[in-house]
Amino acid sequence: MIEKGGSMNRNDIFAYRLSIAMNEQSINGLSKKIDMSAIDVSRYLRGQQMPTARTLCKICDALHTTPNYLLGYDDDTGRSDKKN
């Protein structure tokens, strides 16, 4: 988890975790999967905007991860492709 004393705000945490979860997925690729503009996805990645709950669920489905991971509450990505 993100340390409580850290200087990252919730937008920064989400942006950082989203960039990790996207891996090599392009902004345009993700925006098409979640039916949203690339501009909005770019704003998420820059920490300028947070998604709605509905959009967060779409992002998680598209990237095979969990809201708790993207929001910094859990370090487990929820992906089944992780190595033991």
C-alpha positions, -999 to +999 in steps of 0.1 A: +000+000+000+010+036-004+025+050+029+002+072+049+029+098+055+037+100+017+032+132-003+010+116-030-026+127-030-054+104-042-052+117-078-015+111-079-019+076-065-046+067-090-025+082-119+006+062-108-013+029-104-032+034-136+000+039-156+014+006-140-018-013-148-019+000-184+016-016-189+019-012-227-017-004-233-020+029-252-042+058-241-062+054-273-065+017-268-079+020-233-102+049-242-118+027-269-122-002-245-140+020-219-159+041-245-143+074-233-123+101-249-085+098-249-084+133-234-101+120-203-078+090-200-048+114-204-062+136-176-064+105-153-028+096-161-017+132-153-037+132-120-059+161-132-091+142-130-106+112-112-131+088-129-166+083-117-174+050-100-189+036-132-158+046-152-135+032-126-153-002-129-149+000-167-112+007-164-107-022-139-125-046-163-105-034-193-072-037-174-081-068-153-074-052-120-094-039-090-106-005-078-087-011-045-055-015-064-060+016-086-070+037-056-040+026-035-059+006-009-043-027-019-010-037-035-026-068-051-035-060-087-061-087-088-047-101-120-046-138-125-016-136-147+008-129-118+036-153-112+039-172-079 
